[in-house]
């Protein structure tokens, strides 16, 4: 049975002391959650070591927000998967829409990052999703299908045990437009059908698919009630422990 996961992506927010306090609040409140809900927090690189000291021994998992596409060497400013493992990371987000939009992240580069992450023992939260122009042109299935295939076709059914997919309707993030629960479920079901084609029904059924489009305590229950939505990749609401836990209590 696939896991229910609520993952908080802090993005480029909080100082290290603020992040440590937020992590403490999340860990303290995580006791309220049922055993079948997994919490993950993804922090800036600078926060990983001190936040790991907070979450160590708790039920809260630690994730990076990105990793390098090279193993090591003369790549100034990059952070490798072995560095992430050395500070206690269990997961990394890859292919977030902001990385694709602002930093030229390509599917080809994501294949390299995913391979390195999996080889290092990290679980991958792979993001896919269409922008407003693509949605309005009716290309959302084509875009999400291509992103999914372009990366995951390079991996095996066994690898998929360490992959979580997050669907981000980029057009519904900060635009004033909202994806309905039915729109979200439609794409999640499509992604699961793709996984069945690629890896078989068992892998498709076992893969956790998160919703990443402005999920809040006010809409999480409706979203999580859908059969193919297994949790959320949370942005702004993850910066407040009460909101983050409120979302996780919505299953």
PyMOL commands that set and color helices and strands:
alter all, ss='L'
color gray80, all
select helices_A, chain A and resi 16-32+45-55+81-86+97-103+107-119+132-136+140-152+159-162+170-172+181-199+201-206+220-224+236-239+241-248
alter helices_A, ss='H'
color red, helices_A
select strands_A, chain A and resi 4-9+37-42+60-64+91-94+123-128+163-167+209-211+231-234
alter strands_A, ss='S'
color yellow, strands_A
deselect
rebuild
show_as cartoon
